[in-house]
Amino acid sequence: MGTAPPPCSFCGRPSWFGPFGRVFVCEACPRRIGALADHAAVSAVANIWAVTRPPARPDKADKPPPPRHIDIEEVFRFFQAGLEAGVRPDDSLAHADLAQAYKEMGLNSDALREAAIALDRITSPEVVRTALRVLLTAPLPKPGGLSELRRRLRT
């Protein structure tokens, strides 16, 4: 007989995904986490994730600091518009991959938005793992953020 999977860090059911650090997630909690990440108000997510503003449309997104010799804002808007045009709304894997890319670039609001979209349109375990890795591992969660997420999911 095999050992039972560790319990979900949020509801206590057997986990299907993880570990993400020391966090495990069951089959039901990814959509619930995604729904919290999809809130438009900063106050709704500020205690959980390190975002400076609510998840925004790409043309209103967080921007990395610009180098002095390049108009990075213009390059970035062009890049993001191209990505948006090329990603079908129902392509959850593309949204999960975008979430990972935005997180790596330090665009936390955009990473949060794309991960929420991916978790809303789950098509495979790979999508869930990628989106949860974005939402549940550093640097996106704030110190104490996972505890706050756990508290919100239990209520």
N, C-alpha and C positions, 0 to 999 in steps of 0.2 A: 504494500500500500504506500502511495506517495504522501507527502506532507501537504496539508491544506495551505492554500495561498494566504499570504498575510492579509489582514483586514484592510479595507478601504480607509484611508486616513480621514475621510470626511463623513462616512455614514456607518462604517463597521462591517458592511457586507464583504464577501470574499473579493479580493482585487483581481482585476484582469490586466491592468497596466501598471508599469513601474518596475523598479523604483526610479523616481525622479528625485535625486538626493535621497532622502529617507521617506518620501511620500509615495503612497500606493493609491490607485484609483480603481473603483469597481466599474461595471458596465454602465450603470445609470448616471454616475456623477459627471462624466465629460460634458454632456449637454447642459447640466445645471451650472457647471463652471463657465461654459461658454455663454450662457444667458447672463451671468453676472458680468462677464467681461464685455458684453455688448451694451452695457448701460451708457447712455450719452453724457451723463453728468460726471464730472471729475470727482465730486464728493462721493459718488456711488462706488468708485474704485480706488480712491486715493489712499485708503488705509490698507489696500491689498497690493496694488501694483504701482511701480514707480513711473507714473505718467505725469506730464506737466499740464496736459489738457485732455479733454475727452478724445476718443478715437475720432479722427477727422477724415473728411474727404481728402484724397491724395493732394489736391491743390492747396489744402489748408494744413498739411501735415507738419510734424516736428521736422526741423531741418538740422543737419549736422553743421558745425561751425565752418564757415567758408574759408578756403585758402585766399590769400590776398590777390592773386593774379588771375583767378578764374571766377566767372559769375556762376557759382555753384547752384544758386537758386534756379537759374534758368536751365542748367543742365539737369538738375534734379527733377524739376517739373516735367521736362521732356521725357526723362527716364520713367517717371511714375505714370505719366499719361500713356506711354507705350505699353507698360505693364498692364495697366487697367484695361486698355483696349484689347490686349491679347488674352486675358483671363476670362473664361466664361463664368458667369455667376454660379453655376452648378458644379464647377470643377473644384471640389473640396481639397484635393491634393495640392493643386496650384496655390490655393489660399493658405494652406498649411506651410508650404515651402516659402511663400512670400512672408509669412509671419516670422519664420526662422531667419530669412535674409534681413528683414527690417530690424529684428532684435540684434543681429550681429552688427548692424550699422548704427545701433543706438537709437533707433526710431521707435521708442517704446509704444507710443500711442498707435502707430500704424501696425506694429506687431500685435498689439492687443486686439485691434479691430479685425485683422486678418485671421487670427487664431479663433476669435469668436465666430466668424463666418464659417471657417472650416468645421468647427464643432457643431454648428447648426445644421450642416449638410454632410454629416458623416457618411463616408462611403466605404471605408476600410479601417482595419486596426492601425495601419500605417499612418493614416490621417490623424487618428486619435493620438497616437504616440507623439507625432511631430508637434501637433498643436499643444498638447499637454506639456511637452518638454519646453516649449516657449513660455507658457504661462506659469509653470511651477518651478523653474530653475533660475538661478541668478543670471543676470542682474535684475530681471523683471519684478519678482516679488520683493516688496519692501521688507525690512526687518519686522517681524511680527505679522507680515501679510498673510502667510499661510494659516496662522492661528485665526486671523480675522475671517479668512475665506472659510475655514472649518466652521466657525461660529455661525456665519451667514447660511451655510448649507444645511446646518442642523436645525435652523428655525423654519 
